Amino acid sequence: MFRRSLIAAYLLLFVYAAPIVAQADTTGQQMAQAAGAPLIGTPAPAFRLKTIDGTPIDLAALYGHKAVYLKFWATWCVPCREQMPHFEDTYENAGNDLVVIAVNTGFNDSLADVKGYRRAVGIKMPIVIDDGRLAKAFRLRVTPQHVVIGRDGRILYVGHLVDDKLETALRTARTESPIRVAEADAGPAPPALGVGASVPRAMLKTTDGRAVALSDPDGIRPTVIWFLSPWCESYLAKSRSKRAAACQAAREQAEHLSKDEHARWVGIASGLWATTEDLDTYRKDNQVGIPLSLDENGEIFRSFGVTNVPTLMIVDGKGRITKRIDRVTPELRKRLTTAVASAK
């Protein structure tokens, strides 16, 4: 009964997004497995986590005793919703040798979003909102992304689909010998770069092959860093229409404001569900003149503590962050003009 009512709720809420999922299945599996391939057979990181209800989870204490099934997901993700009945069934039938944890990516999701989703569909499994450490450790590229860790504490499987490979991995993980002694906790996530901090000096590669810096190499002009996702405007158009509209508004205003040569502009796109080719198509389709770079492994987003798009950062000529703008409003032009002027 639970599964039937849950599936019915998905169909009522999200039926119009189904065609997108079919197109993404193969790509999602390829991206997840390619990202996870170097992890297979390696010791899983030992993090201390806390659920959205405040319950602590010590992964180090589980390794060597129980198998662990982590599933990265998001409330806006269509295939995550489609796979949730399987995930909940796995949790309810886990027994004593498997721990099931839902890891919300924390990308374009708030605590209220996650709690509201849990309440709406009635899921009972423990839910953790990632602070970036898990995404980095498990090389997150898509949602959902399954990570199965054997009882020996080693990563056994990384994938995207609910299929025979996942089921085999879950069975194998539970039968492996519980022999590994877990490593120490990997520690908290490093603090994000905030106002007053200096931006990294690394050069980024743009979609058209150029190299671009996060601050003016000449140390003169301010720089506006535009954090984006190439699928925000289209994929979220029905499920998160306000967010999609904000992404479109940010693009349109950024393109217009970037024509003012008093400031440099750099666009950084999340690598979640995106490739360099996707970003270049987005650039061409929307005639974006701002140089765009893909943050494939999410390192730049994590460094700046960016978990929502669109987000804008103002950097002065000396490379120091002077302003962060998390909301796109009709007053964006005025706010940017003021921020850029003060950053000179």
N, C-alpha and C positions, 0 to 999 in steps of 0.2 A: 504493500500500500504506500509506504514511504517513497519508494522509487517512482511509482506511477504518478503520485501527486507532485513530486519534485520535477519530473520531466515535463508534466503538463504546465507547471509554472514557467519553465524555460521557454516552452513553445509559445505561450501567450505573450511573454515579455519580449522575446527576441527572434521571432520567426523570420523577420525581414533580413536579418544578418546572415542567415544560413548559407547562401551562395558563396560568400566570402570565405567561409571555413573550408569548403570543398577545394577551393583553389589553393589554400594555404597549407593543407595537410602534408603534402609531399615535401614542400620547401621547409616547413617547420621541422619535420623529422630529420632532414638533411642538415639543417643548421644546428639542431640540438646535438646530433651525433658527431658532427664535425668538431663542435666546440668541446664536447665531452670526451672525445677519443683520447687525448693525452692524460685524462684523469683515471681511466679504467685501470684497476689494479693498484692504485696508489692509496695510501692511508687517508681516510677522510678527516677533514679539519675538526678539531674538538672545540666547539664554541659553547658558551653558556648563553642560552636564549631565555626570553620571557614571553609568554602568550599574551594576547590582548586582554586577558582576564587577570594577568599578574602572576600566573603560575610559572615557576622557573623550570627550565629543561636543560639538563647538563648532558650534552652529547657524549662527552668523554666518559661519563658513567654508564652510558648505554653500550658503547663499543666494547666488544669482547663478551657481551652477554646477549644482546638482542640485535636483530636486523632493524634497519631504519629506512623508512620510505619518506622522502621529502618531495613535495610537489609545489613548484613555483606557479603562482597563478595571480590573476587580477580580476576585479569585479567587472571590468569593461571587456574582458576577453571572452569571445564567443566560444571557442573550443574548450576553454576552461569550464564554462557553464555546461557544455554538452557532456564533458567527462566527469562532472561532479557526482552523478549517481554512482559511477564505478568507484570513485575515490571514497565516497561515504560508505559504500558496501565493504570496501577493503578495510576501512577503519573498524567498522562494526564487527567484522569477522577476523580481526587480526590475531586474536589469541594472546598468549603470553610471550611469544617469541618475535613479535614485530611491532615497532612503534611507528605510527603514521602521523605526520606533521604537515599541515598546510602552511606554506610560506608565501604570504602575500608579498609581491615585489616591492610595494611601497611607491610604485611609479604611477602618478596620476590617480592615486587612491589615498584617502585619509582614513583615520581610525573610525570616524563616523560612517564612511562608505562601507568599510569592512564589517562593522557591527550590524549595519542596516541590512547588508546582503545576508549575513548569517541568520539574522532574525527572519528575513523574508523567505528563505528556503529551508530553514530548520536544520542546518548542518551542526554536528555535535563535536567534531574532531578538534583538537587543539590547533589554534591559529596563531602564527607569529608574523609580524610585519618586519621585513628585512630592513636593516639599517645600512645595507650595502655590502656587508662582510660576506654574506652567503652568496650573493650574486657574483662577487669577485672570485670567491673560492671555488664555486661550481660552474664558473664560466657561463653565466646566464645569457642566452641569446633569444629565446622565444618564450611564449606562454601558451599552454602549460609546458613546463620542462620537468620531467620525472628524474629523480636521482634515487637509485637503490643502493644501499650500503649493506654489505654482508655482515654476519655476526662476528667476522674476524676484523671488522672495522675498516675494510677496504671498499673503495667505490667499485661497484659491480656493473652498473648500467646507468646510462644517461640517454633520454629519448624524449619524444614529444607525443607520440600516439599511444592510445590504449590498444594494444595488440598482443599477439602471442609472445613477442619478445619481452614485453613488459611483464606479462604473467609468468613467463619462465624465470625471469630475473627475480621476481618476488618469491617464487618457490625456492630457487637456488639460495637466495640470501638467507632464508630461514633454516636451511639444512646445513649450512657451512659450520665448521667447528668454531666455537667461541673461544679463540685463543689469544687474540691480540690485547695487549695492554695499551690503553688509550694515551695519547699525548696530552700535554698540558693545554689549558684553554689558550686559544690564539689571541685573546685580549680584545678590548673594545675597538670600535672603528675610530680611526684618527679624526681629530676635529676638522670640520669643513672650513675652507677659506672664507672668511667674512670680510666685512668692511674694514679697511686698514691693512689687510694682508696683501702681500705681493703675489702676482700670478706666476705660474711656472714659465720658464724661458723656452720651453721646448717648441719646436716648429711643427705645425700640423700640416698634413697633406690634404689639399682640397680635391674635390671631385674631378676637376680639370687638370690635376697634376701639379698645381702650384704649391709652394710652401708659404705658410702664413703664420705669423706670431700672434700671441694673445695680447700683446701690447706693442706700441709703436717702436720699431727698432731704432728710430731716430730720437726717441725720448721726448717727443713734442706733442703730438696729437692724442687726445683721449681715444679710447677704443670701446665700442659697444659690443658685448658678446651676447648673441641671441641663441638661447638654447631651445631646440625644437625637436619635433618628430615628423618625418615625412608622411606618416599615415594619419596623423591626428585629425586633419580636416576631413578626410574621407571616411576612415574606419569608424570614428566616433560620431559621425553625423547623425545617426539615429539613436544610439544608446546614450551618448553624452553630447547633446546638441550644443549646449552652452560652451563646453570645453572646445568642441570643434570650431565654433564661431570665434572663440578667443584665439585659437591658433591661426585661423584665417586672418583675423584682424591684426595680429602681431606681424604676420608676413607682409600684409599690405602696407602697414604703417612703417615697418622696418625698411621695406624697399623704397618707400617714398622719402623717409628721413635720411636714408643712407646717401642720397644724392647731395646732401649738404657736406661738403668736403672738410668741415671743421672737425669731424670725427671719423675714425676708421670703424668698419663693421666686420665682424666675423660670426658666421653661423656654425654652431656645433649641434649635430644631430645625434640623438640616442641610437645606439646600435641594437636596441631591443626591437626585434622583428624588422630589421632594416639592413640592407647591404649598401655598399658604395654605389652600385648600379641603381638601386631604388632612390637613393638621394639625388643622383644625377638626373634621373627621370623627373623627380619632383622639381629640381632646379629648372630644367628645360620647359616642363609643362607650365610652370608658373612664371617663367621668365625672370627668375631671381638673379640679380646682378651681384649680390653679396657673396663673397667666397664661402663655400660650405665644406665642412669637414665631418666625417663620420667618426664618432666615438665608439668604435666597435666593441671594446671590452668594458665600456662604462666608466673608465678611470677618471675622465675629466668631469663627468657629471658628479661622481662621488666626491672628487676633490673639492668641488664648489658646493656640495650639499644640495644639488638640484634634484628634486624628486617629482617636479611637475613642469609641464610645458604648456604655454610658453613662459620662460623666465629670461630676464635681461640683467646683465651686469655691466656697470660702467667702470672702466679702468682709466686712471689718469696717465699722463705721458710718461711717468716714472714707473708705471706698472703696478700701481696700488689700486685696490678696489675701493671705489668711493660711494657706490650706490648699488642696491639690488632692488629690482622691480619684479614682483611676483604676479601682479595682476595687470592685465591690459584693459585700460579704460579709455573713454573718449578724451581724457586729459593726458594721454600718453605723450603726445607731441610736446606739450608744455613741460611735463615732468622730465622728459629726456633732455629737452633744450636746457632746462635749468641745471640738471645733473651734469650734462656735458660741459656747460659753461663753468661750473664750479670745479670740474676736474682738470681744467686747463692750467 
